[in-house]
Amino acid sequence: MNVRWNKRALTQLRAAHEWIEKDNPVAAQEFVDSVKGLIGLLGEHPGMGVRTDEQGVFMFPLVRYRYLIFYRLLRDEEVRIIRIRHASRKRPTK
């Protein structure tokens, strides 16, 4: 299954990388590698994760780094990564 990122999710990934990199450049790269690895798994197994209360949105935690990856399944042909945020951040309002 194809995996695509929306602009916001890519921006959030870059921001998280930059934040981690300030203290530990090696950990920052490991974080990005972990995200990419998980995204690859979502492409192979799109049902991973849990449904959120937002229609059609799933969430999968990146436990080691305490980040949450949110995605949608589009027409059973694509996984769309829609946002990435730290688990301690407040849930965005609609």
Buried (B, 14 or more C-beta within 10 A) or exposed (E): EEBEBBEEBEEBBEEBBEEBBEEEEEBBEBBBEBBEEBBEEBBEEBEEBEEEEBEEBBBBBBEEBEBBBBBBBBEEEBBBBBBBBEEEEEEEEE
